[in-house]
Amino acid sequence: MNREVTVVTPCQHCGAPIEQRRGRGRPKAYCPEGDCQAAAQRERELRRATPGREGALARAEQLYERMESGLAAAIEPLAHA
């Protein structure tokens, strides 16, 4: 009985369902075709390049997201211990 369990999460860009396989590795955040990931990256780059408060806010949001994902990755093994 080696049954794989899949979880469905939405694409972070378009919201389409993405099947995630349990196990090792980072979960997929974007559609497998790669178009959504490239489009999301372009949008983030444009926001960060915007002068003034809008650009500063975009840079701060990106830093927060990176810190949050790093902390989650560091805490996850402790949750399974």
N, CA, C and O atoms as CSV, one atom per row, in Angstrom:
chain,resi,resn,atom,element,x,y,z
A,1,MET,N,N,0.827,-1.184,0.000
A,1,MET,CA,C,0.000,0.000,0.000
A,1,MET,C,C,0.872,1.248,0.000
A,1,MET,O,O,1.038,1.895,1.034
A,2,ASN,N,N,1.402,1.569,-1.105
A,2,ASN,CA,C,2.227,2.771,-1.235
A,2,ASN,C,C,1.417,3.821,-1.983
A,2,ASN,O,O,1.605,4.029,-3.182
A,3,ARG,N,N,0.525,4.470,-1.272
A,3,ARG,CA,C,-0.383,5.435,-1.890
A,3,ARG,C,C,0.134,6.847,-1.671
A,3,ARG,O,O,0.375,7.257,-0.535
A,4,GLU,N,N,0.303,7.588,-2.757
A,4,GLU,CA,C,0.767,8.972,-2.652
A,4,GLU,C,C,-0.415,9.886,-2.352
A,4,GLU,O,O,-1.460,9.806,-2.996
A,5,VAL,N,N,-0.231,10.747,-1.372
A,5,VAL,CA,C,-1.271,11.701,-1.002
A,5,VAL,C,C,-0.924,13.035,-1.644
A,5,VAL,O,O,0.201,13.516,-1.512
A,6,THR,N,N,-1.878,13.629,-2.333
A,6,THR,CA,C,-1.634,14.924,-2.956
A,6,THR,C,C,-2.480,15.987,-2.276
A,6,THR,O,O,-3.600,15.734,-1.831
A,7,VAL,N,N,-1.918,17.167,-2.210
A,7,VAL,CA,C,-2.596,18.331,-1.656
A,7,VAL,C,C,-2.691,19.345,-2.785
A,7,VAL,O,O,-1.761,19.470,-3.581
A,8,VAL,N,N,-3.787,20.060,-2.866
A,8,VAL,CA,C,-3.967,21.063,-3.913
A,8,VAL,C,C,-3.859,22.449,-3.287
A,8,VAL,O,O,-4.544,22.761,-2.313
A,9,THR,N,N,-2.979,23.282,-3.869
A,9,THR,CA,C,-2.821,24.667,-3.423
A,9,THR,C,C,-3.001,25.584,-4.630
A,9,THR,O,O,-2.785,25.154,-5.763
A,10,PRO,N,N,-3.390,26.836,-4.408
A,10,PRO,CA,C,-3.569,27.749,-5.543
A,10,PRO,C,C,-2.236,28.340,-6.010
A,10,PRO,O,O,-1.317,28.529,-5.213
A,11,CYS,N,N,-2.145,28.626,-7.299
A,11,CYS,CA,C,-0.996,29.335,-7.865
A,11,CYS,C,C,-0.963,30.730,-7.243
A,11,CYS,O,O,-2.004,31.373,-7.112
A,12,GLN,N,N,0.214,31.198,-6.862
A,12,GLN,CA,C,0.325,32.506,-6.222
A,12,GLN,C,C,0.088,33.658,-7.191
A,12,GLN,O,O,-0.080,34.801,-6.765
A,13,HIS,N,N,0.074,33.368,-8.482
A,13,HIS,CA,C,-0.152,34.441,-9.453
A,13,HIS,C,C,-1.584,34.426,-9.995
A,13,HIS,O,O,-2.287,35.434,-9.933
A,14,CYS,N,N,-2.007,33.280,-10.524
A,14,CYS,CA,C,-3.322,33.235,-11.181
A,14,CYS,C,C,-4.396,32.534,-10.357
A,14,CYS,O,O,-5.582,32.669,-10.659
A,15,GLY,N,N,-4.009,31.789,-9.323
A,15,GLY,CA,C,-4.978,31.109,-8.480
A,15,GLY,C,C,-5.413,29.739,-8.969
A,15,GLY,O,O,-6.262,29.105,-8.343
A,16,ALA,N,N,-4.847,29.267,-10.078
A,16,ALA,CA,C,-5.199,27.943,-10.593
A,16,ALA,C,C,-4.730,26.866,-9.607
A,16,ALA,O,O,-3.713,27.050,-8.937
A,17,PRO,N,N,-5.455,25.748,-9.508
A,17,PRO,CA,C,-5.051,24.697,-8.566
A,17,PRO,C,C,-3.767,23.992,-9.015
A,17,PRO,O,O,-3.583,23.693,-10.195
A,18,ILE,N,N,-2.886,23.737,-8.046
A,18,ILE,CA,C,-1.625,23.035,-8.304
A,18,ILE,C,C,-1.575,21.842,-7.362
A,18,ILE,O,O,-1.731,22.002,-6.151
A,19,GLU,N,N,-1.358,20.645,-7.907
A,19,GLU,CA,C,-1.242,19.456,-7.068
A,19,GLU,C,C,0.154,19.404,-6.461
A,19,GLU,O,O,1.156,19.517,-7.167
A,20,GLN,N,N,0.204,19.235,-5.155
A,20,GLN,CA,C,1.467,19.137,-4.427
A,20,GLN,C,C,1.619,17.699,-3.940
A,20,GLN,O,O,0.679,17.108,-3.408
A,21,ARG,N,N,2.810,17.147,-4.130
A,21,ARG,CA,C,3.073,15.818,-3.583
A,21,ARG,C,C,3.739,15.973,-2.228
A,21,ARG,O,O,4.587,16.845,-2.036
A,22,ARG,N,N,3.355,15.132,-1.304
A,22,ARG,CA,C,3.954,15.149,0.032
A,22,ARG,C,C,5.376,14.605,-0.062
A,22,ARG,O,O,5.705,13.819,-0.950
A,23,GLY,N,N,6.193,15.039,0.864
A,23,GLY,CA,C,7.554,14.525,0.907
A,23,GLY,C,C,8.560,15.648,0.906
A,23,GLY,O,O,8.256,16.778,1.288
A,24,ARG,N,N,9.740,15.330,0.482
A,24,ARG,CA,C,10.829,16.291,0.501
A,24,ARG,C,C,10.685,17.301,-0.624
A,24,ARG,O,O,10.011,17.072,-1.628
A,25,GLY,N,N,11.341,18.415,-0.413
A,25,GLY,CA,C,11.345,19.438,-1.448
A,25,GLY,C,C,10.392,20.575,-1.145
A,25,GLY,O,O,9.474,20.463,-0.332
A,26,ARG,N,N,10.645,21.648,-1.818
A,26,ARG,CA,C,9.844,22.853,-1.646
A,26,ARG,C,C,8.525,22.702,-2.400
A,26,ARG,O,O,8.520,22.216,-3.531
A,27,PRO,N,N,7.417,23.107,-1.800
A,27,PRO,CA,C,6.142,23.034,-2.518
A,27,PRO,C,C,6.112,24.013,-3.696
A,27,PRO,O,O,6.729,25.077,-3.652
A,28,LYS,N,N,5.391,23.634,-4.736
A,28,LYS,CA,C,5.284,24.489,-5.919
A,28,LYS,C,C,4.378,25.673,-5.606
A,28,LYS,O,O,3.305,25.509,-5.026
A,29,ALA,N,N,4.819,26.862,-5.993
A,29,ALA,CA,C,4.043,28.068,-5.724
A,29,ALA,C,C,3.326,28.577,-6.973
A,29,ALA,O,O,2.359,29.331,-6.867
A,30,TYR,N,N,3.794,28.169,-8.153
A,30,TYR,CA,C,3.244,28.670,-9.412
A,30,TYR,C,C,2.895,27.509,-10.333
A,30,TYR,O,O,3.319,26.375,-10.105
A,31,CYS,N,N,2.126,27.796,-11.366
A,31,CYS,CA,C,1.742,26.795,-12.358
A,31,CYS,C,C,2.992,26.149,-12.962
A,31,CYS,O,O,4.012,26.819,-13.122
A,32,PRO,N,N,2.926,24.858,-13.298
A,32,PRO,CA,C,4.115,24.165,-13.799
A,32,PRO,C,C,4.633,24.670,-15.151
A,32,PRO,O,O,5.789,24.415,-15.487
A,33,GLU,N,N,3.822,25.366,-15.921
A,33,GLU,CA,C,4.277,25.840,-17.230
A,33,GLU,C,C,5.360,26.909,-17.113
A,33,GLU,O,O,6.164,27.067,-18.031
A,34,GLY,N,N,5.398,27.639,-16.013
A,34,GLY,CA,C,6.424,28.659,-15.804
A,34,GLY,C,C,6.007,30.062,-16.184
A,34,GLY,O,O,6.704,31.019,-15.847
A,35,ASP,N,N,4.884,30.215,-16.880
A,35,ASP,CA,C,4.434,31.549,-17.285
A,35,ASP,C,C,4.065,32.409,-16.084
A,35,ASP,O,O,4.404,33.592,-16.036
A,36,CYS,N,N,3.379,31.826,-15.124
A,36,CYS,CA,C,2.939,32.588,-13.949
A,36,CYS,C,C,4.123,33.034,-13.102
A,36,CYS,O,O,4.133,34.155,-12.593
A,37,GLN,N,N,5.114,32.174,-12.949
A,37,GLN,CA,C,6.279,32.544,-12.152
A,37,GLN,C,C,7.018,33.708,-12.799
A,37,GLN,O,O,7.431,34.639,-12.106
A,38,ALA,N,N,7.190,33.668,-14.115
A,38,ALA,CA,C,7.872,34.751,-14.827
A,38,ALA,C,C,7.065,36.049,-14.746
A,38,ALA,O,O,7.637,37.121,-14.548
A,39,ALA,N,N,5.756,35.961,-14.897
A,39,ALA,CA,C,4.910,37.160,-14.824
A,39,ALA,C,C,4.941,37.764,-13.421
A,39,ALA,O,O,5.012,38.984,-13.274
A,40,ALA,N,N,4.887,36.925,-12.399
A,40,ALA,CA,C,4.935,37.422,-11.022
A,40,ALA,C,C,6.279,38.085,-10.736
A,40,ALA,O,O,6.339,39.108,-10.052
A,41,GLN,N,N,7.354,37.504,-11.258
A,41,GLN,CA,C,8.680,38.091,-11.052
A,41,GLN,C,C,8.776,39.461,-11.726
A,41,GLN,O,O,9.319,40.401,-11.148
A,42,ARG,N,N,8.250,39.574,-12.944
A,42,ARG,CA,C,8.261,40.871,-13.638
A,42,ARG,C,C,7.481,41.921,-12.850
A,42,ARG,O,O,7.929,43.059,-12.715
A,43,GLU,N,N,6.326,41.541,-12.335
A,43,GLU,CA,C,5.514,42.481,-11.556
A,43,GLU,C,C,6.239,42.931,-10.290
A,43,GLU,O,O,6.201,44.110,-9.937
A,44,ARG,N,N,6.904,41.989,-9.604
A,44,ARG,CA,C,7.655,42.355,-8.392
A,44,ARG,C,C,8.803,43.295,-8.724
A,44,ARG,O,O,9.047,44.258,-7.997
A,45,GLU,N,N,9.515,43.021,-9.823
A,45,GLU,CA,C,10.628,43.885,-10.223
A,45,GLU,C,C,10.145,45.295,-10.541
A,45,GLU,O,O,10.798,46.272,-10.174
A,46,LEU,N,N,9.008,45.407,-11.220
A,46,LEU,CA,C,8.456,46.725,-11.536
A,46,LEU,C,C,8.049,47.477,-10.275
A,46,LEU,O,O,8.293,48.678,-10.159
A,47,ARG,N,N,7.429,46.773,-9.330
A,47,ARG,CA,C,7.036,47.424,-8.071
A,47,ARG,C,C,8.249,47.888,-7.286
A,47,ARG,O,O,8.247,48.990,-6.737
A,48,ARG,N,N,9.298,47.051,-7.223
A,48,ARG,CA,C,10.495,47.431,-6.466
A,48,ARG,C,C,11.191,48.625,-7.089
A,48,ARG,O,O,11.795,49.429,-6.379
A,49,ALA,N,N,11.115,48.753,-8.415
A,49,ALA,CA,C,11.790,49.843,-9.117
A,49,ALA,C,C,11.014,51.158,-9.037
A,49,ALA,O,O,11.540,52.210,-9.400
A,50,THR,N,N,9.784,51.104,-8.571
A,50,THR,CA,C,8.966,52.305,-8.456
A,50,THR,C,C,9.563,53.231,-7.404
A,50,THR,O,O,9.867,52.788,-6.296
A,51,PRO,N,N,9.737,54.511,-7.730
A,51,PRO,CA,C,10.308,55.433,-6.741
A,51,PRO,C,C,9.318,55.761,-5.626
A,51,PRO,O,O,8.110,55.579,-5.774
A,52,GLY,N,N,9.843,56.237,-4.534
A,52,GLY,CA,C,9.004,56.712,-3.430
A,52,GLY,C,C,8.539,55.607,-2.511
A,52,GLY,O,O,9.159,54.549,-2.406
A,53,ARG,N,N,7.428,55.883,-1.845
A,53,ARG,CA,C,6.909,54.964,-0.835
A,53,ARG,C,C,6.471,53.628,-1.412
A,53,ARG,O,O,6.651,52.583,-0.786
A,54,GLU,N,N,5.900,53.667,-2.599
A,54,GLU,CA,C,5.425,52.425,-3.228
A,54,GLU,C,C,6.572,51.435,-3.414
A,54,GLU,O,O,6.431,50.254,-3.098
A,55,GLY,N,N,7.694,51.908,-3.920
A,55,GLY,CA,C,8.855,51.038,-4.114
A,55,GLY,C,C,9.446,50.574,-2.799
A,55,GLY,O,O,9.839,49.415,-2.665
A,56,ALA,N,N,9.512,51.479,-1.820
A,56,ALA,CA,C,10.041,51.111,-0.504
A,56,ALA,C,C,9.154,50.056,0.152
A,56,ALA,O,O,9.654,49.119,0.775
A,57,LEU,N,N,7.846,50.207,0.012
A,57,LEU,CA,C,6.920,49.229,0.567
A,57,LEU,C,C,7.101,47.872,-0.113
A,57,LEU,O,O,7.098,46.839,0.558
A,58,ALA,N,N,7.257,47.865,-1.424
A,58,ALA,CA,C,7.456,46.615,-2.156
A,58,ALA,C,C,8.739,45.922,-1.707
A,58,ALA,O,O,8.759,44.701,-1.548
A,59,ARG,N,N,9.802,46.684,-1.503
A,59,ARG,CA,C,11.064,46.088,-1.043
A,59,ARG,C,C,10.926,45.535,0.371
A,59,ARG,O,O,11.469,44.472,0.673
A,60,ALA,N,N,10.207,46.240,1.236
A,60,ALA,CA,C,9.985,45.763,2.607
A,60,ALA,C,C,9.128,44.495,2.612
A,60,ALA,O,O,9.391,43.572,3.383
A,61,GLU,N,N,8.103,44.446,1.752
A,61,GLU,CA,C,7.262,43.252,1.660
A,61,GLU,C,C,8.068,42.049,1.209
A,61,GLU,O,O,7.892,40.947,1.728
A,62,GLN,N,N,8.951,42.258,0.247
A,62,GLN,CA,C,9.781,41.159,-0.241
A,62,GLN,C,C,10.701,40.647,0.868
A,62,GLN,O,O,10.852,39.437,1.037
A,63,LEU,N,N,11.309,41.550,1.614
A,63,LEU,CA,C,12.184,41.156,2.714
A,63,LEU,C,C,11.395,40.367,3.763
A,63,LEU,O,O,11.868,39.344,4.256
A,64,TYR,N,N,10.204,40.837,4.098
A,64,TYR,CA,C,9.367,40.148,5.078
A,64,TYR,C,C,9.023,38.735,4.604
A,64,TYR,O,O,9.109,37.785,5.383
A,65,GLU,N,N,8.636,38.587,3.338
A,65,GLU,CA,C,8.277,37.275,2.803
A,65,GLU,C,C,9.461,36.322,2.839
A,65,GLU,O,O,9.301,35.145,3.159
A,66,ARG,N,N,10.654,36.823,2.513
A,66,ARG,CA,C,11.854,35.980,2.562
A,66,ARG,C,C,12.155,35.547,3.991
A,66,ARG,O,O,12.499,34.389,4.228
A,67,MET,N,N,12.029,36.460,4.938
A,67,MET,CA,C,12.282,36.128,6.339
A,67,MET,C,C,11.246,35.127,6.856
A,67,MET,O,O,11.588,34.192,7.580
A,68,GLU,N,N,9.987,35.326,6.484
A,68,GLU,CA,C,8.918,34.441,6.930
A,68,GLU,C,C,9.117,33.022,6.398
A,68,GLU,O,O,8.958,32.055,7.144
A,69,SER,N,N,9.461,32.888,5.119
A,69,SER,CA,C,9.653,31.551,4.553
A,69,SER,C,C,10.894,30.883,5.141
A,69,SER,O,O,10.898,29.671,5.353
A,70,GLY,N,N,11.942,31.657,5.404
A,70,GLY,CA,C,13.139,31.093,6.024
A,70,GLY,C,C,12.865,30.612,7.434
A,70,GLY,O,O,13.340,29.549,7.833
A,71,LEU,N,N,12.109,31.378,8.186
A,71,LEU,CA,C,11.760,30.989,9.549
A,71,LEU,C,C,10.864,29.751,9.542
A,71,LEU,O,O,11.037,28.856,10.368
A,72,ALA,N,N,9.920,29.698,8.624
A,72,ALA,CA,C,9.034,28.534,8.528
A,72,ALA,C,C,9.835,27.279,8.197
A,72,ALA,O,O,9.572,26.210,8.750
A,73,ALA,N,N,10.812,27.403,7.298
A,73,ALA,CA,C,11.649,26.257,6.943
A,73,ALA,C,C,12.506,25.815,8.120
A,73,ALA,O,O,12.763,24.622,8.285
A,74,ALA,N,N,12.948,26.758,8.937
A,74,ALA,CA,C,13.775,26.420,10.095
A,74,ALA,C,C,12.951,25.769,11.205
A,74,ALA,O,O,13.462,24.912,11.926
A,75,ILE,N,N,11.697,26.160,11.350
A,75,ILE,CA,C,10.845,25.647,12.421
A,75,ILE,C,C,10.218,24.302,12.065
A,75,ILE,O,O,9.934,23.505,12.959
A,76,GLU,N,N,9.997,24.034,10.787
A,76,GLU,CA,C,9.299,22.819,10.368
A,76,GLU,C,C,9.920,21.541,10.926
A,76,GLU,O,O,9.176,20.699,11.428
A,77,PRO,N,N,11.239,21.345,10.868
A,77,PRO,CA,C,11.803,20.105,11.437
A,77,PRO,C,C,11.539,19.970,12.940
A,77,PRO,O,O,11.414,18.856,13.449
A,78,LEU,N,N,11.454,21.088,13.641
A,78,LEU,CA,C,11.184,21.035,15.077
A,78,LEU,C,C,9.758,20.572,15.360
A,78,LEU,O,O,9.500,19.942,16.386
A,79,ALA,N,N,8.842,20.880,14.461
A,79,ALA,CA,C,7.451,20.473,14.642
A,79,ALA,C,C,7.289,18.960,14.513
A,79,ALA,O,O,6.375,18.378,15.098
A,80,HIS,N,N,8.172,18.327,13.750
A,80,HIS,CA,C,8.088,16.882,13.534
A,80,HIS,C,C,8.927,16.102,14.533
A,80,HIS,O,O,8.925,14.871,14.508
A,81,ALA,N,N,9.642,16.791,15.409
A,81,ALA,CA,C,10.519,16.108,16.374
A,81,ALA,C,C,9.752,15.608,17.571
A,81,ALA,O,O,10.338,15.012,18.475
